[in-house]
Amino acid sequence: MAAATAVVSSRDNDSFRGLFNDTWTVTCTLNSASVADQAAATDTATVSGVALGDMVIGMSAGVSEAGLVRRAYVSAADTVTIATTNTTGGAVDLASTTVKFVIARML
């Protein structure tokens, strides 16, 4: 695996100012079931007020995700879905953990 080169980054609060008219920060406990190799699974979290079209712009978990591919999205009114895909070569059962999201509604 090669490391990225010519990386340019910026850190400021102005990048997102004026882009969103509503945001949510969410913390929840998630205890996902084991995911078999080459399988996918979903979990949901109820987040009052979110709607289709809102963006989950960040998600973090308090445990190593052990090579799983995870993505969170607003799947219905008041519902965020965490989709997990396992391509690791074996079943993975993550420990119960705290999951954090940042959700935003664009202007």
Jmol script that loads the backbone (N, CA, C; Angstrom):
load data "model"
ATOM      1  N   MET A   1       0.845  -1.167   0.000  1.00  0.00           N
ATOM      2  CA  MET A   1       0.000   0.000   0.000  1.00  0.00           C
ATOM      3  C   MET A   1       0.893   1.232   0.000  1.00  0.00           C
ATOM      4  N   ALA A   2       0.554   2.191  -0.846  1.00  0.00           N
ATOM      5  CA  ALA A   2       1.328   3.419  -0.954  1.00  0.00           C
ATOM      6  C   ALA A   2       0.645   4.533  -0.172  1.00  0.00           C
ATOM      7  N   ALA A   3       1.450   5.438   0.324  1.00  0.00           N
ATOM      8  CA  ALA A   3       0.908   6.599   1.032  1.00  0.00           C
ATOM      9  C   ALA A   3       0.587   7.693   0.020  1.00  0.00           C
ATOM     10  N   ALA A   4      -0.449   8.465   0.306  1.00  0.00           N
ATOM     11  CA  ALA A   4      -0.827   9.569  -0.569  1.00  0.00           C
ATOM     12  C   ALA A   4       0.264  10.625  -0.582  1.00  0.00           C
ATOM     13  N   THR A   5       0.439  11.284  -1.707  1.00  0.00           N
ATOM     14  CA  THR A   5       1.404  12.372  -1.830  1.00  0.00           C
ATOM     15  C   THR A   5       0.682  13.620  -2.309  1.00  0.00           C
ATOM     16  N   ALA A   6       1.341  14.751  -2.226  1.00  0.00           N
ATOM     17  CA  ALA A   6       0.792  16.045  -2.659  1.00  0.00           C
ATOM     18  C   ALA A   6      -0.561  16.317  -2.015  1.00  0.00           C
ATOM     19  N   VAL A   7      -0.675  16.052  -0.734  1.00  0.00           N
ATOM     20  CA  VAL A   7      -1.928  16.248  -0.007  1.00  0.00           C
ATOM     21  C   VAL A   7      -2.049  17.715   0.382  1.00  0.00           C
ATOM     22  N   VAL A   8      -3.174  18.306   0.041  1.00  0.00           N
ATOM     23  CA  VAL A   8      -3.461  19.685   0.411  1.00  0.00           C
ATOM     24  C   VAL A   8      -4.699  19.667   1.293  1.00  0.00           C
ATOM     25  N   SER A   9      -4.616  20.254   2.464  1.00  0.00           N
ATOM     26  CA  SER A   9      -5.780  20.300   3.346  1.00  0.00           C
ATOM     27  C   SER A   9      -5.933  21.695   3.918  1.00  0.00           C
ATOM     28  N   SER A  10      -7.111  21.976   4.392  1.00  0.00           N
ATOM     29  CA  SER A  10      -7.417  23.263   4.980  1.00  0.00           C
ATOM     30  C   SER A  10      -8.263  23.011   6.215  1.00  0.00           C
ATOM     31  N   ARG A  11      -7.998  23.767   7.249  1.00  0.00           N
ATOM     32  CA  ARG A  11      -8.787  23.623   8.465  1.00  0.00           C
ATOM     33  C   ARG A  11      -9.323  24.990   8.857  1.00  0.00           C
ATOM     34  N   ASP A  12     -10.646  25.114   8.817  1.00  0.00           N
ATOM     35  CA  ASP A  12     -11.274  26.365   9.212  1.00  0.00           C
ATOM     36  C   ASP A  12     -12.761  26.138   9.433  1.00  0.00           C
ATOM     37  N   ASN A  13     -13.413  27.126   9.987  1.00  0.00           N
ATOM     38  CA  ASN A  13     -14.851  27.045  10.212  1.00  0.00           C
ATOM     39  C   ASN A  13     -15.638  27.687   9.083  1.00  0.00           C
ATOM     40  N   ASP A  14     -14.964  28.381   8.183  1.00  0.00           N
ATOM     41  CA  ASP A  14     -15.658  29.109   7.132  1.00  0.00           C
ATOM     42  C   ASP A  14     -16.096  28.233   5.970  1.00  0.00           C
ATOM     43  N   SER A  15     -15.519  27.047   5.813  1.00  0.00           N
ATOM     44  CA  SER A  15     -15.831  26.190   4.672  1.00  0.00           C
ATOM     45  C   SER A  15     -17.308  25.852   4.572  1.00  0.00           C
ATOM     46  N   PHE A  16     -17.988  25.662   5.705  1.00  0.00           N
ATOM     47  CA  PHE A  16     -19.382  25.240   5.690  1.00  0.00           C
ATOM     48  C   PHE A  16     -20.354  26.345   6.064  1.00  0.00           C
ATOM     49  N   ARG A  17     -19.840  27.480   6.443  1.00  0.00           N
ATOM     50  CA  ARG A  17     -20.716  28.565   6.878  1.00  0.00           C
ATOM     51  C   ARG A  17     -21.659  28.967   5.738  1.00  0.00           C
ATOM     52  N   GLY A  18     -22.948  28.993   6.022  1.00  0.00           N
ATOM     53  CA  GLY A  18     -23.935  29.407   5.036  1.00  0.00           C
ATOM     54  C   GLY A  18     -24.420  28.300   4.113  1.00  0.00           C
ATOM     55  N   LEU A  19     -23.928  27.058   4.276  1.00  0.00           N
ATOM     56  CA  LEU A  19     -24.357  25.969   3.409  1.00  0.00           C
ATOM     57  C   LEU A  19     -25.555  25.198   3.943  1.00  0.00           C
ATOM     58  N   PHE A  20     -25.723  25.195   5.258  1.00  0.00           N
ATOM     59  CA  PHE A  20     -26.748  24.360   5.866  1.00  0.00           C
ATOM     60  C   PHE A  20     -27.731  25.217   6.647  1.00  0.00           C
ATOM     61  N   ASN A  21     -29.008  24.792   6.646  1.00  0.00           N
ATOM     62  CA  ASN A  21     -29.984  25.511   7.453  1.00  0.00           C
ATOM     63  C   ASN A  21     -30.401  24.725   8.681  1.00  0.00           C
ATOM     64  N   ASP A  22     -29.906  23.475   8.794  1.00  0.00           N
ATOM     65  CA  ASP A  22     -30.167  22.681   9.986  1.00  0.00           C
ATOM     66  C   ASP A  22     -29.097  21.604  10.098  1.00  0.00           C
ATOM     67  N   THR A  23     -28.664  21.334  11.298  1.00  0.00           N
ATOM     68  CA  THR A  23     -27.680  20.270  11.531  1.00  0.00           C
ATOM     69  C   THR A  23     -28.047  19.509  12.792  1.00  0.00           C
ATOM     70  N   TRP A  24     -27.625  18.254  12.843  1.00  0.00           N
ATOM     71  CA  TRP A  24     -27.820  17.396  14.010  1.00  0.00           C
ATOM     72  C   TRP A  24     -26.486  16.770  14.367  1.00  0.00           C
ATOM     73  N   THR A  25     -26.192  16.690  15.634  1.00  0.00           N
ATOM     74  CA  THR A  25     -25.107  15.853  16.123  1.00  0.00           C
ATOM     75  C   THR A  25     -25.769  14.765  16.945  1.00  0.00           C
ATOM     76  N   VAL A  26     -25.431  13.527  16.642  1.00  0.00           N
ATOM     77  CA  VAL A  26     -26.125  12.381  17.233  1.00  0.00           C
ATOM     78  C   VAL A  26     -25.102  11.448  17.852  1.00  0.00           C
ATOM     79  N   THR A  27     -25.369  10.974  19.046  1.00  0.00           N
ATOM     80  CA  THR A  27     -24.575   9.947  19.700  1.00  0.00           C
ATOM     81  C   THR A  27     -25.521   8.832  20.115  1.00  0.00           C
ATOM     82  N   CYS A  28     -25.173   7.597  19.759  1.00  0.00           N
ATOM     83  CA  CYS A  28     -26.015   6.472  20.141  1.00  0.00           C
ATOM     84  C   CYS A  28     -25.144   5.249  20.405  1.00  0.00           C
ATOM     85  N   THR A  29     -25.717   4.261  21.051  1.00  0.00           N
ATOM     86  CA  THR A  29     -25.037   2.992  21.275  1.00  0.00           C
ATOM     87  C   THR A  29     -25.524   2.012  20.234  1.00  0.00           C
ATOM     88  N   LEU A  30     -24.591   1.316  19.600  1.00  0.00           N
ATOM     89  CA  LEU A  30     -24.937   0.368  18.552  1.00  0.00           C
ATOM     90  C   LEU A  30     -24.270  -0.963  18.841  1.00  0.00           C
ATOM     91  N   ASN A  31     -25.049  -2.030  18.809  1.00  0.00           N
ATOM     92  CA  ASN A  31     -24.523  -3.378  18.979  1.00  0.00           C
ATOM     93  C   ASN A  31     -24.961  -4.193  17.769  1.00  0.00           C
ATOM     94  N   SER A  32     -24.203  -4.072  16.684  1.00  0.00           N
ATOM     95  CA  SER A  32     -24.542  -4.745  15.429  1.00  0.00           C
ATOM     96  C   SER A  32     -24.366  -6.250  15.565  1.00  0.00           C
ATOM     97  N   ALA A  33     -25.161  -6.982  14.811  1.00  0.00           N
ATOM     98  CA  ALA A  33     -25.011  -8.437  14.749  1.00  0.00           C
ATOM     99  C   ALA A  33     -23.771  -8.781  13.930  1.00  0.00           C
ATOM    100  N   SER A  34     -23.303  -9.998  14.066  1.00  0.00           N
ATOM    101  CA  SER A  34     -22.176 -10.478  13.273  1.00  0.00           C
ATOM    102  C   SER A  34     -22.534 -10.413  11.792  1.00  0.00           C
ATOM    103  N   VAL A  35     -21.546 -10.029  10.965  1.00  0.00           N
ATOM    104  CA  VAL A  35     -21.764  -9.960   9.525  1.00  0.00           C
ATOM    105  C   VAL A  35     -20.868 -11.009   8.870  1.00  0.00           C
ATOM    106  N   ALA A  36     -21.484 -11.927   8.142  1.00  0.00           N
ATOM    107  CA  ALA A  36     -20.739 -12.995   7.476  1.00  0.00           C
ATOM    108  C   ALA A  36     -19.895 -12.429   6.337  1.00  0.00           C
ATOM    109  N   ASP A  37     -18.850 -13.166   5.953  1.00  0.00           N
ATOM    110  CA  ASP A  37     -18.026 -12.762   4.820  1.00  0.00           C
ATOM    111  C   ASP A  37     -18.881 -12.638   3.567  1.00  0.00           C
ATOM    112  N   GLN A  38     -18.625 -11.607   2.780  1.00  0.00           N
ATOM    113  CA  GLN A  38     -19.330 -11.324   1.529  1.00  0.00           C
ATOM    114  C   GLN A  38     -20.818 -11.055   1.745  1.00  0.00           C
ATOM    115  N   ALA A  39     -21.178 -10.603   2.933  1.00  0.00           N
ATOM    116  CA  ALA A  39     -22.569 -10.291   3.246  1.00  0.00           C
ATOM    117  C   ALA A  39     -22.697  -8.823   3.634  1.00  0.00           C
ATOM    118  N   ALA A  40     -23.924  -8.374   3.714  1.00  0.00           N
ATOM    119  CA  ALA A  40     -24.209  -7.007   4.140  1.00  0.00           C
ATOM    120  C   ALA A  40     -25.292  -7.041   5.201  1.00  0.00           C
ATOM    121  N   ALA A  41     -25.319  -6.014   6.024  1.00  0.00           N
ATOM    122  CA  ALA A  41     -26.326  -5.908   7.077  1.00  0.00           C
ATOM    123  C   ALA A  41     -26.632  -4.430   7.299  1.00  0.00           C
ATOM    124  N   THR A  42     -27.776  -4.152   7.913  1.00  0.00           N
ATOM    125  CA  THR A  42     -28.115  -2.770   8.241  1.00  0.00           C
ATOM    126  C   THR A  42     -28.598  -2.667   9.676  1.00  0.00           C
ATOM    127  N   ASP A  43     -28.362  -1.509  10.251  1.00  0.00           N
ATOM    128  CA  ASP A  43     -28.889  -1.128  11.554  1.00  0.00           C
ATOM    129  C   ASP A  43     -29.542   0.233  11.365  1.00  0.00           C
ATOM    130  N   THR A  44     -30.432   0.611  12.261  1.00  0.00           N
ATOM    131  CA  THR A  44     -31.061   1.928  12.160  1.00  0.00           C
ATOM    132  C   THR A  44     -30.983   2.672  13.482  1.00  0.00           C
ATOM    133  N   ALA A  45     -31.038   3.985  13.365  1.00  0.00           N
ATOM    134  CA  ALA A  45     -31.113   4.863  14.528  1.00  0.00           C
ATOM    135  C   ALA A  45     -32.226   5.873  14.266  1.00  0.00           C
ATOM    136  N   THR A  46     -33.074   6.091  15.250  1.00  0.00           N
ATOM    137  CA  THR A  46     -34.132   7.086  15.124  1.00  0.00           C
ATOM    138  C   THR A  46     -33.572   8.449  15.482  1.00  0.00           C
ATOM    139  N   VAL A  47     -33.685   9.385  14.550  1.00  0.00           N
ATOM    140  CA  VAL A  47     -33.199  10.752  14.747  1.00  0.00           C
ATOM    141  C   VAL A  47     -34.343  11.684  14.371  1.00  0.00           C
ATOM    142  N   SER A  48     -35.015  12.207  15.364  1.00  0.00           N
ATOM    143  CA  SER A  48     -36.184  13.057  15.129  1.00  0.00           C
ATOM    144  C   SER A  48     -35.831  14.264  14.277  1.00  0.00           C
ATOM    145  N   GLY A  49     -36.648  14.488  13.253  1.00  0.00           N
ATOM    146  CA  GLY A  49     -36.506  15.679  12.426  1.00  0.00           C
ATOM    147  C   GLY A  49     -35.749  15.502  11.130  1.00  0.00           C
ATOM    148  N   VAL A  50     -34.942  14.441  10.990  1.00  0.00           N
ATOM    149  CA  VAL A  50     -34.225  14.271   9.726  1.00  0.00           C
ATOM    150  C   VAL A  50     -35.202  13.810   8.648  1.00  0.00           C
ATOM    151  N   ALA A  51     -34.857  14.119   7.393  1.00  0.00           N
ATOM    152  CA  ALA A  51     -35.740  13.785   6.276  1.00  0.00           C
ATOM    153  C   ALA A  51     -34.907  13.316   5.097  1.00  0.00           C
ATOM    154  N   LEU A  52     -35.571  12.612   4.175  1.00  0.00           N
ATOM    155  CA  LEU A  52     -34.892  12.212   2.951  1.00  0.00           C
ATOM    156  C   LEU A  52     -34.271  13.443   2.300  1.00  0.00           C
ATOM    157  N   GLY A  53     -33.062  13.310   1.827  1.00  0.00           N
ATOM    158  CA  GLY A  53     -32.337  14.436   1.246  1.00  0.00           C
ATOM    159  C   GLY A  53     -31.324  15.036   2.198  1.00  0.00           C
ATOM    160  N   ASP A  54     -31.492  14.817   3.514  1.00  0.00           N
ATOM    161  CA  ASP A  54     -30.480  15.261   4.472  1.00  0.00           C
ATOM    162  C   ASP A  54     -29.253  14.388   4.314  1.00  0.00           C
ATOM    163  N   MET A  55     -28.095  14.933   4.623  1.00  0.00           N
ATOM    164  CA  MET A  55     -26.831  14.225   4.429  1.00  0.00           C
ATOM    165  C   MET A  55     -26.198  13.835   5.753  1.00  0.00           C
ATOM    166  N   VAL A  56     -25.754  12.595   5.848  1.00  0.00           N
ATOM    167  CA  VAL A  56     -24.889  12.205   6.963  1.00  0.00           C
ATOM    168  C   VAL A  56     -23.487  12.529   6.466  1.00  0.00           C
ATOM    169  N   ILE A  57     -22.893  13.589   7.028  1.00  0.00           N
ATOM    170  CA  ILE A  57     -21.603  14.041   6.517  1.00  0.00           C
ATOM    171  C   ILE A  57     -20.429  13.511   7.329  1.00  0.00           C
ATOM    172  N   GLY A  58     -20.728  12.744   8.350  1.00  0.00           N
ATOM    173  CA  GLY A  58     -19.664  12.129   9.121  1.00  0.00           C
ATOM    174  C   GLY A  58     -20.215  11.088  10.066  1.00  0.00           C
ATOM    175  N   MET A  59     -19.455  10.018  10.263  1.00  0.00           N
ATOM    176  CA  MET A  59     -19.835   8.961  11.196  1.00  0.00           C
ATOM    177  C   MET A  59     -18.555   8.413  11.798  1.00  0.00           C
ATOM    178  N   SER A  60     -18.562   8.181  13.090  1.00  0.00           N
ATOM    179  CA  SER A  60     -17.417   7.550  13.738  1.00  0.00           C
ATOM    180  C   SER A  60     -17.908   6.494  14.708  1.00  0.00           C
ATOM    181  N   ALA A  61     -17.069   5.495  14.926  1.00  0.00           N
ATOM    182  CA  ALA A  61     -17.385   4.425  15.880  1.00  0.00           C
ATOM    183  C   ALA A  61     -16.253   4.339  16.891  1.00  0.00           C
ATOM    184  N   GLY A  62     -16.587   3.896  18.090  1.00  0.00           N
ATOM    185  CA  GLY A  62     -15.613   3.814  19.165  1.00  0.00           C
ATOM    186  C   GLY A  62     -14.800   2.532  19.165  1.00  0.00           C
ATOM    187  N   VAL A  63     -14.920   1.709  18.110  1.00  0.00           N
ATOM    188  CA  VAL A  63     -14.133   0.478  17.992  1.00  0.00           C
ATOM    189  C   VAL A  63     -13.535   0.412  16.594  1.00  0.00           C
ATOM    190  N   SER A  64     -12.505  -0.387  16.424  1.00  0.00           N
ATOM    191  CA  SER A  64     -11.973  -0.635  15.091  1.00  0.00           C
ATOM    192  C   SER A  64     -13.061  -1.319  14.273  1.00  0.00           C
ATOM    193  N   GLU A  65     -13.246  -0.880  13.056  1.00  0.00           N
ATOM    194  CA  GLU A  65     -14.282  -1.478  12.215  1.00  0.00           C
ATOM    195  C   GLU A  65     -13.778  -2.715  11.483  1.00  0.00           C
ATOM    196  N   ALA A  66     -12.584  -3.153  11.804  1.00  0.00           N
ATOM    197  CA  ALA A  66     -12.044  -4.450  11.404  1.00  0.00           C
ATOM    198  C   ALA A  66     -12.130  -4.734   9.907  1.00  0.00           C
ATOM    199  N   GLY A  67     -11.977  -3.707   9.083  1.00  0.00           N
ATOM    200  CA  GLY A  67     -12.001  -3.902   7.642  1.00  0.00           C
ATOM    201  C   GLY A  67     -13.380  -3.867   7.023  1.00  0.00           C
ATOM    202  N   LEU A  68     -14.420  -3.701   7.832  1.00  0.00           N
ATOM    203  CA  LEU A  68     -15.770  -3.592   7.294  1.00  0.00           C
ATOM    204  C   LEU A  68     -15.924  -2.254   6.572  1.00  0.00           C
ATOM    205  N   VAL A  69     -16.804  -2.206   5.601  1.00  0.00           N
ATOM    206  CA  VAL A  69     -17.133  -0.962   4.920  1.00  0.00           C
ATOM    207  C   VAL A  69     -18.484  -0.516   5.457  1.00  0.00           C
ATOM    208  N   ARG A  70     -18.515   0.695   6.053  1.00  0.00           N
ATOM    209  CA  ARG A  70     -19.758   1.178   6.658  1.00  0.00           C
ATOM    210  C   ARG A  70     -20.115   2.526   6.082  1.00  0.00           C
ATOM    211  N   ARG A  71     -21.407   2.744   5.950  1.00  0.00           N
ATOM    212  CA  ARG A  71     -21.911   3.998   5.425  1.00  0.00           C
ATOM    213  C   ARG A  71     -23.228   4.296   6.115  1.00  0.00           C
ATOM    214  N   ALA A  72     -23.440   5.550   6.433  1.00  0.00           N
ATOM    215  CA  ALA A  72     -24.692   5.955   7.066  1.00  0.00           C
ATOM    216  C   ALA A  72     -25.424   6.920   6.144  1.00  0.00           C
ATOM    217  N   TYR A  73     -26.752   6.810   6.129  1.00  0.00           N
ATOM    218  CA  TYR A  73     -27.560   7.688   5.285  1.00  0.00           C
ATOM    219  C   TYR A  73     -28.956   7.804   5.876  1.00  0.00           C
ATOM    220  N   VAL A  74     -29.631   8.898   5.537  1.00  0.00           N
ATOM    221  CA  VAL A  74     -31.014   9.074   5.953  1.00  0.00           C
ATOM    222  C   VAL A  74     -31.857   8.254   4.993  1.00  0.00           C
ATOM    223  N   SER A  75     -32.560   7.256   5.519  1.00  0.00           N
ATOM    224  CA  SER A  75     -33.319   6.329   4.677  1.00  0.00           C
ATOM    225  C   SER A  75     -34.819   6.600   4.689  1.00  0.00           C
ATOM    226  N   ALA A  76     -35.284   7.387   5.628  1.00  0.00           N
ATOM    227  CA  ALA A  76     -36.700   7.752   5.747  1.00  0.00           C
ATOM    228  C   ALA A  76     -36.800   8.877   6.764  1.00  0.00           C
ATOM    229  N   ALA A  77     -37.972   9.464   6.868  1.00  0.00           N
ATOM    230  CA  ALA A  77     -38.168  10.495   7.887  1.00  0.00           C
ATOM    231  C   ALA A  77     -37.815   9.931   9.255  1.00  0.00           C
ATOM    232  N   ASP A  78     -37.013  10.652  10.002  1.00  0.00           N
ATOM    233  CA  ASP A  78     -36.617  10.301  11.375  1.00  0.00           C
ATOM    234  C   ASP A  78     -35.751   9.043  11.468  1.00  0.00           C
ATOM    235  N   THR A  79     -35.167   8.563  10.354  1.00  0.00           N
ATOM    236  CA  THR A  79     -34.411   7.311  10.377  1.00  0.00           C
ATOM    237  C   THR A  79     -33.077   7.434   9.659  1.00  0.00           C
ATOM    238  N   VAL A  80     -32.018   7.056  10.369  1.00  0.00           N
ATOM    239  CA  VAL A  80     -30.686   6.938   9.769  1.00  0.00           C
ATOM    240  C   VAL A  80     -30.356   5.454   9.714  1.00  0.00           C
ATOM    241  N   THR A  81     -29.910   4.991   8.560  1.00  0.00           N
ATOM    242  CA  THR A  81     -29.514   3.599   8.374  1.00  0.00           C
ATOM    243  C   THR A  81     -28.002   3.513   8.288  1.00  0.00           C
ATOM    244  N   ILE A  82     -27.439   2.546   9.010  1.00  0.00           N
ATOM    245  CA  ILE A  82     -26.003   2.257   8.937  1.00  0.00           C
ATOM    246  C   ILE A  82     -25.873   0.954   8.166  1.00  0.00           C
ATOM    247  N   ALA A  83     -25.314   1.025   6.959  1.00  0.00           N
ATOM    248  CA  ALA A  83     -25.137  -0.158   6.116  1.00  0.00           C
ATOM    249  C   ALA A  83     -23.712  -0.662   6.279  1.00  0.00           C
ATOM    250  N   THR A  84     -23.574  -1.967   6.478  1.00  0.00           N
ATOM    251  CA  THR A  84     -22.274  -2.585   6.698  1.00  0.00           C
ATOM    252  C   THR A  84     -22.054  -3.676   5.663  1.00  0.00           C
ATOM    253  N   THR A  85     -20.902  -3.645   4.995  1.00  0.00           N
ATOM    254  CA  THR A  85     -20.533  -4.669   4.027  1.00  0.00           C
ATOM    255  C   THR A  85     -19.239  -5.313   4.489  1.00  0.00           C
ATOM    256  N   ASN A  86     -19.194  -6.646   4.428  1.00  0.00           N
ATOM    257  CA  ASN A  86     -18.020  -7.391   4.888  1.00  0.00           C
ATOM    258  C   ASN A  86     -17.369  -8.094   3.698  1.00  0.00           C
ATOM    259  N   THR A  87     -16.165  -7.669   3.375  1.00  0.00           N
ATOM    260  CA  THR A  87     -15.384  -8.336   2.319  1.00  0.00           C
ATOM    261  C   THR A  87     -14.036  -8.785   2.874  1.00  0.00           C
ATOM    262  N   THR A  88     -13.987  -9.063   4.173  1.00  0.00           N
ATOM    263  CA  THR A  88     -12.718  -9.335   4.853  1.00  0.00           C
ATOM    264  C   THR A  88     -12.218 -10.763   4.689  1.00  0.00           C
ATOM    265  N   GLY A  89     -13.089 -11.691   4.309  1.00  0.00           N
ATOM    266  CA  GLY A  89     -12.685 -13.088   4.211  1.00  0.00           C
ATOM    267  C   GLY A  89     -13.176 -13.940   5.366  1.00  0.00           C
ATOM    268  N   GLY A  90     -13.814 -13.328   6.347  1.00  0.00           N
ATOM    269  CA  GLY A  90     -14.354 -14.073   7.487  1.00  0.00           C
ATOM    270  C   GLY A  90     -15.446 -13.270   8.155  1.00  0.00           C
ATOM    271  N   ALA A  91     -16.220 -13.911   9.001  1.00  0.00           N
ATOM    272  CA  ALA A  91     -17.276 -13.216   9.732  1.00  0.00           C
ATOM    273  C   ALA A  91     -16.664 -12.211  10.702  1.00  0.00           C
ATOM    274  N   VAL A  92     -17.346 -11.082  10.901  1.00  0.00           N
ATOM    275  CA  VAL A  92     -16.887 -10.051  11.833  1.00  0.00           C
ATOM    276  C   VAL A  92     -18.037  -9.690  12.755  1.00  0.00           C
ATOM    277  N   ASP A  93     -17.763  -9.709  14.054  1.00  0.00           N
ATOM    278  CA  ASP A  93     -18.752  -9.329  15.051  1.00  0.00           C
ATOM    279  C   ASP A  93     -18.143  -8.212  15.886  1.00  0.00           C
ATOM    280  N   LEU A  94     -18.535  -6.978  15.599  1.00  0.00           N
ATOM    281  CA  LEU A  94     -17.997  -5.838  16.330  1.00  0.00           C
ATOM    282  C   LEU A  94     -18.610  -5.767  17.722  1.00  0.00           C
ATOM    283  N   ALA A  95     -17.833  -5.266  18.653  1.00  0.00           N
ATOM    284  CA  ALA A  95     -18.330  -5.058  20.009  1.00  0.00           C
ATOM    285  C   ALA A  95     -19.326  -3.906  20.023  1.00  0.00           C
ATOM    286  N   SER A  96     -20.181  -3.887  21.001  1.00  0.00           N
ATOM    287  CA  SER A  96     -21.082  -2.762  21.202  1.00  0.00           C
ATOM    288  C   SER A  96     -20.247  -1.495  21.336  1.00  0.00           C
ATOM    289  N   THR A  97     -20.698  -0.414  20.724  1.00  0.00           N
ATOM    290  CA  THR A  97     -19.889   0.794  20.722  1.00  0.00           C
ATOM    291  C   THR A  97     -20.750   2.041  20.646  1.00  0.00           C
ATOM    292  N   THR A  98     -20.147   3.161  20.918  1.00  0.00           N
ATOM    293  CA  THR A  98     -20.779   4.459  20.723  1.00  0.00           C
ATOM    294  C   THR A  98     -20.519   4.892  19.288  1.00  0.00           C
ATOM    295  N   VAL A  99     -21.575   5.276  18.597  1.00  0.00           N
ATOM    296  CA  VAL A  99     -21.486   5.769  17.228  1.00  0.00           C
ATOM    297  C   VAL A  99     -21.929   7.232  17.239  1.00  0.00           C
ATOM    298  N   LYS A 100     -21.189   8.056  16.505  1.00  0.00           N
ATOM    299  CA  LYS A 100     -21.524   9.482  16.407  1.00  0.00           C
ATOM    300  C   LYS A 100     -21.751   9.849  14.949  1.00  0.00           C
ATOM    301  N   PHE A 101     -22.743  10.706  14.709  1.00  0.00           N
ATOM    302  CA  PHE A 101     -23.066  11.182  13.369  1.00  0.00           C
ATOM    303  C   PHE A 101     -23.128  12.694  13.357  1.00  0.00           C
ATOM    304  N   VAL A 102     -22.846  13.254  12.206  1.00  0.00           N
ATOM    305  CA  VAL A 102     -23.172  14.648  11.927  1.00  0.00           C
ATOM    306  C   VAL A 102     -24.069  14.603  10.702  1.00  0.00           C
ATOM    307  N   ILE A 103     -25.255  15.196  10.833  1.00  0.00           N
ATOM    308  CA  ILE A 103     -26.239  15.196   9.754  1.00  0.00           C
ATOM    309  C   ILE A 103     -26.539  16.652   9.432  1.00  0.00           C
ATOM    310  N   ALA A 104     -26.688  16.953   8.133  1.00  0.00           N
ATOM    311  CA  ALA A 104     -26.931  18.325   7.730  1.00  0.00           C
ATOM    312  C   ALA A 104     -27.992  18.391   6.643  1.00  0.00           C
ATOM    313  N   ARG A 105     -28.730  19.486   6.673  1.00  0.00           N
ATOM    314  CA  ARG A 105     -29.729  19.793   5.626  1.00  0.00           C
ATOM    315  C   ARG A 105     -29.228  21.035   4.898  1.00  0.00           C
ATOM    316  N   MET A 106     -29.032  20.889   3.609  1.00  0.00           N
ATOM    317  CA  MET A 106     -28.526  22.016   2.824  1.00  0.00           C
ATOM    318  C   MET A 106     -29.619  23.053   2.605  1.00  0.00           C
ATOM    319  N   LEU A 107     -29.170  24.287   2.394  1.00  0.00           N
ATOM    320  CA  LEU A 107     -30.100  25.392   2.100  1.00  0.00           C
ATOM    321  C   LEU A 107     -30.905  25.101   0.861  1.00  0.00           C
TER     322      LEU A 107
END
end "model"
wireframe off; spacefill off
backbone 0.3
color backbone group
